[in-house]
């Protein structure tokens, strides 16, 4: 990853998602314009084998229809509106800026990788594979294959893979040993299980609520030098806690706020 001197790396959670529809091209462009050091996305596999940036198993919450992502082809998803739910009255506002149609459509993993590759400064990607899924390990395999196309599987890759599934991260390490992995956790037992693993080559990914509820665990991680990437950090108080603990990366819906509070863009 591209490390930032003097503060945590600021990672835009699903783009600049506090103000813009999550996982859309517009949300990621806004995050980049705000100076985000990295972009976070969730990835799922369509029925015809394409990786798309969608958080939920179903599209109901973020589109104008209903359906399960894994049962829909990319062409079907491409017909849906993934943005209007965030500002449903925009079409009635004569003063609203004209919307680029790309910001309404489903974003593929390939499109997001191309955006990061072609940007005019280094940007990292934190990619979460969602589980459980009907395609099991095929999600990680397709993701690694795509990263290989971009030559992003070596130790200098700007991409890292995150998951709540230890098995998913194990698959990634077998397919691409040099890619950094983040084990996401929000419960005490998950952290205890991770600590007992013989494989220590992972970054801890605790939720901010977990750190607040288990202050000794956060201090122990910091004391032992465990790298920490924390989600979803949306207040100045939580940013201060992360900085106090030496957190390496904060994942936030509000990258502009986080950068302003932590000391600005690198």
C-alpha positions as CSV (number, residue, x, y, z in Angstrom):
1,X,0.0,0.0,0.0
2,X,1.0,3.6,-0.4
3,X,1.7,4.8,3.1
4,X,1.0,8.3,4.3
5,X,3.4,10.0,6.6
6,X,2.0,11.6,9.8
7,X,-1.6,10.3,9.6
8,X,-3.7,7.3,8.6
9,X,-4.4,6.6,5.0
10,X,-7.9,7.9,4.2
11,X,-10.0,5.3,2.3
12,X,-13.3,6.4,0.7
13,X,-15.9,3.8,1.8
14,X,-17.9,2.9,-1.4
15,X,-16.7,6.2,-2.7
16,X,-17.7,9.5,-1.1
17,X,-20.9,7.8,0.0
18,X,-22.2,10.1,2.6
19,X,-23.3,12.6,-0.1
20,X,-23.2,10.5,-3.3
21,X,-24.9,7.2,-4.2
22,X,-22.5,4.5,-3.0
23,X,-20.5,2.4,-5.5
24,X,-21.3,4.6,-8.4
25,X,-18.7,6.1,-10.7
26,X,-19.7,9.6,-9.4
27,X,-19.1,8.6,-5.8
28,X,-15.5,7.5,-6.6
29,X,-14.8,10.5,-8.8
30,X,-15.9,12.8,-6.0
31,X,-13.7,10.9,-3.5
32,X,-10.7,11.3,-5.8
33,X,-11.5,15.0,-6.2
34,X,-11.6,15.3,-2.4
35,X,-8.2,13.8,-2.1
36,X,-8.9,10.3,-0.9
37,X,-5.7,8.2,-0.6
38,X,-7.6,5.0,-1.4
39,X,-11.0,3.7,-2.6
40,X,-13.0,0.9,-0.9
41,X,-15.5,-1.3,-2.7
42,X,-17.5,-4.5,-2.3
43,X,-17.4,-7.0,-5.1
44,X,-20.0,-9.6,-6.2
45,X,-20.2,-11.9,-9.2
46,X,-23.0,-11.7,-11.7
47,X,-24.7,-14.7,-13.3
48,X,-22.6,-14.4,-16.4
49,X,-19.3,-14.1,-14.5
50,X,-18.6,-10.3,-14.2
51,X,-17.4,-8.7,-11.1
52,X,-19.6,-5.7,-10.0
53,X,-19.3,-3.2,-7.2
54,X,-22.4,-3.8,-5.1
55,X,-22.7,-4.2,-1.4
56,X,-26.0,-6.0,-0.8
57,X,-26.9,-9.5,-2.0
58,X,-30.0,-7.9,-3.5
59,X,-30.4,-4.7,-5.6
60,X,-33.6,-3.6,-3.9
61,X,-32.1,-0.9,-1.6
62,X,-30.1,0.9,-4.2
63,X,-32.0,0.6,-7.5
64,X,-35.5,1.0,-8.9
65,X,-36.2,-2.7,-9.0
66,X,-35.8,-6.0,-7.1
67,X,-33.5,-8.9,-7.6
68,X,-30.5,-10.9,-6.5
69,X,-27.2,-9.8,-8.0
70,X,-25.9,-13.3,-8.5
71,X,-28.9,-14.3,-10.6
72,X,-28.7,-11.3,-12.9
73,X,-26.5,-10.9,-16.0
74,X,-24.4,-7.7,-16.4
75,X,-26.7,-6.5,-19.2
76,X,-29.7,-6.7,-16.8
77,X,-27.9,-4.8,-14.1
78,X,-26.7,-2.2,-16.6
79,X,-30.4,-1.2,-17.3
80,X,-31.0,-0.3,-13.6
81,X,-30.6,3.1,-12.0
82,X,-28.2,2.8,-9.1
83,X,-28.1,6.5,-8.1
84,X,-31.5,8.1,-8.0
85,X,-32.4,6.6,-4.6
86,X,-29.8,8.9,-3.0
87,X,-31.6,12.1,-4.3
88,X,-35.0,11.0,-5.5
89,X,-36.2,14.6,-6.2
90,X,-33.2,15.6,-8.4
91,X,-35.3,15.4,-11.6
92,X,-37.7,18.0,-10.2
93,X,-34.9,20.5,-9.3
94,X,-34.3,22.9,-12.2
95,X,-31.0,24.1,-10.5
96,X,-29.6,20.6,-10.0
97,X,-26.5,19.9,-12.1
98,X,-26.8,17.6,-15.2
99,X,-26.1,14.0,-14.2
100,X,-23.6,12.0,-16.2
101,X,-25.5,8.8,-17.1
102,X,-22.4,6.7,-16.1
103,X,-23.0,7.7,-12.5
104,X,-26.4,6.0,-12.6
105,X,-25.3,2.6,-14.0
106,X,-23.8,-0.4,-12.3
107,X,-20.0,0.0,-11.8
108,X,-17.9,-3.0,-12.8
109,X,-14.7,-3.9,-11.0
110,X,-12.8,-3.5,-14.3
111,X,-14.1,0.0,-14.7
112,X,-13.0,0.9,-11.2
113,X,-9.5,-0.6,-11.7
114,X,-9.2,1.4,-14.9
115,X,-10.1,4.6,-13.1
116,X,-7.5,4.0,-10.5
117,X,-4.8,3.0,-13.0
118,X,-5.4,6.1,-15.2
119,X,-5.7,8.7,-12.4
120,X,-3.0,11.3,-12.2
121,X,-1.7,10.3,-8.7
122,X,-1.2,7.0,-6.9
123,X,-4.4,5.6,-5.4
124,X,-4.9,2.4,-3.5
125,X,-7.9,0.0,-3.7
126,X,-9.4,-1.9,-0.7
127,X,-11.6,-4.6,-2.2
128,X,-14.0,-6.6,0.0
129,X,-15.2,-10.0,-1.3
130,X,-18.7,-10.7,0.0
131,X,-19.7,-14.0,1.6
132,X,-21.6,-16.2,1.8
133,X,-22.3,-16.4,-1.9
134,X,-23.6,-19.0,-4.3
135,X,-20.2,-18.8,-6.2
136,X,-18.0,-19.5,-3.2
137,X,-14.3,-19.3,-4.1
138,X,-15.0,-18.3,-7.7
139,X,-15.3,-14.7,-6.6
140,X,-11.7,-14.6,-5.3
141,X,-10.4,-16.5,-8.3
142,X,-12.0,-14.1,-10.8
143,X,-10.8,-11.1,-8.8
144,X,-7.2,-12.3,-8.8
145,X,-7.4,-13.1,-12.5
146,X,-8.6,-9.5,-13.1
147,X,-5.8,-8.1,-10.9
148,X,-3.3,-10.1,-12.9
149,X,-4.5,-8.4,-16.1
150,X,-3.4,-5.1,-14.5
151,X,-0.2,-6.6,-13.2
152,X,-1.4,-5.9,-9.7
153,X,-0.6,-9.1,-7.8
154,X,3.0,-8.3,-6.8
155,X,4.3,-6.8,-3.6
156,X,3.9,-3.3,-5.1
157,X,0.2,-3.8,-5.9
158,X,-2.1,-0.8,-5.1
159,X,-4.8,-3.4,-4.3
160,X,-5.5,-5.3,-1.2
161,X,-8.3,-7.7,-0.5
162,X,-10.6,-7.7,2.6
163,X,-13.1,-10.1,3.9
164,X,-15.0,-11.2,7.0
165,X,-14.3,-14.8,5.8
166,X,-10.9,-16.2,6.8
167,X,-11.4,-18.9,4.2
168,X,-11.7,-16.2,1.5
169,X,-8.5,-14.6,2.5
170,X,-6.8,-18.0,2.5
171,X,-7.9,-18.5,-1.1
172,X,-6.5,-15.1,-2.1
173,X,-3.1,-15.9,-0.5
174,X,-2.9,-19.3,-2.3
175,X,-3.7,-17.6,-5.7
176,X,-1.5,-14.5,-5.1
177,X,0.7,-14.7,-2.1
178,X,2.1,-11.2,-2.4
179,X,-1.3,-9.4,-2.2
180,X,-2.0,-7.9,1.2
181,X,-5.1,-9.1,3.0
182,X,-7.3,-7.5,5.7
183,X,-9.3,-9.7,8.1
184,X,-12.5,-7.8,8.9
185,X,-13.9,-8.3,12.3
186,X,-16.7,-6.9,14.5
187,X,-16.8,-9.5,17.3
188,X,-14.4,-10.6,20.0
189,X,-14.5,-14.3,19.0
190,X,-13.3,-13.5,15.5
191,X,-10.3,-11.7,16.8
192,X,-9.5,-14.5,19.2
193,X,-9.7,-17.0,16.3
194,X,-7.4,-14.8,14.2
195,X,-4.8,-14.5,16.9
196,X,-4.6,-18.3,17.3
197,X,-3.9,-18.8,13.6
198,X,-0.4,-19.8,12.6
199,X,-0.6,-17.5,9.6
200,X,0.1,-14.1,10.9
201,X,0.4,-12.4,7.5
202,X,-2.8,-10.4,7.7
203,X,-3.9,-6.8,8.6
204,X,-6.5,-6.5,11.3
205,X,-9.7,-4.8,10.1
206,X,-11.8,-4.0,13.2
207,X,-15.0,-2.0,13.0
208,X,-14.8,1.3,15.0
209,X,-17.6,0.0,17.2
210,X,-15.5,-3.0,18.1
211,X,-12.6,-0.8,19.1
212,X,-14.8,1.4,21.2
213,X,-16.4,-1.6,23.0
214,X,-13.0,-3.4,23.4
215,X,-10.5,-0.7,24.2
216,X,-7.9,-3.2,25.6
217,X,-7.9,-5.1,22.3
218,X,-7.1,-2.0,20.3
219,X,-4.3,-1.1,22.7
220,X,-3.0,-4.6,22.5
221,X,-2.9,-4.5,18.7
222,X,-1.1,-1.3,18.8
223,X,1.4,-2.5,21.4
224,X,2.3,-5.6,19.5
225,X,2.6,-3.7,16.2
226,X,-0.4,-5.2,14.5
227,X,-1.3,-3.2,11.4
228,X,-4.9,-2.0,11.7
229,X,-7.4,-0.7,9.0
230,X,-10.5,0.5,10.7
231,X,-14.1,0.9,9.3
232,X,-16.4,2.9,9.2
233,X,-14.9,6.0,10.8
234,X,-17.2,9.0,10.3
235,X,-16.7,11.3,13.3
236,X,-13.8,13.4,14.5
237,X,-13.7,11.7,17.8
238,X,-13.4,8.3,16.2
239,X,-10.6,9.6,13.9
240,X,-8.8,10.8,17.0
241,X,-9.1,7.4,18.6
242,X,-7.7,5.8,15.4
243,X,-4.8,8.2,15.4
244,X,-4.1,7.5,19.0
245,X,-3.9,3.8,18.4
246,X,-1.6,4.2,15.4
247,X,-4.2,2.9,12.9
248,X,-2.7,2.6,9.4
249,X,-5.9,3.3,7.4
250,X,-9.3,4.6,8.2
251,X,-12.3,3.7,6.0
252,X,-14.8,6.5,5.9
253,X,-18.0,7.7,4.2
254,X,-16.7,11.2,4.5
255,X,-13.2,11.4,3.1
256,X,-13.2,15.2,2.8
257,X,-14.0,15.6,6.5
258,X,-11.4,13.0,7.5
259,X,-8.7,14.6,5.5
260,X,-9.5,18.0,6.9
261,X,-9.4,16.7,10.5
262,X,-6.3,14.6,10.1
263,X,-4.3,17.3,8.3
264,X,-5.2,17.4,4.6
265,X,-4.3,15.6,1.4
266,X,-0.9,14.1,1.1
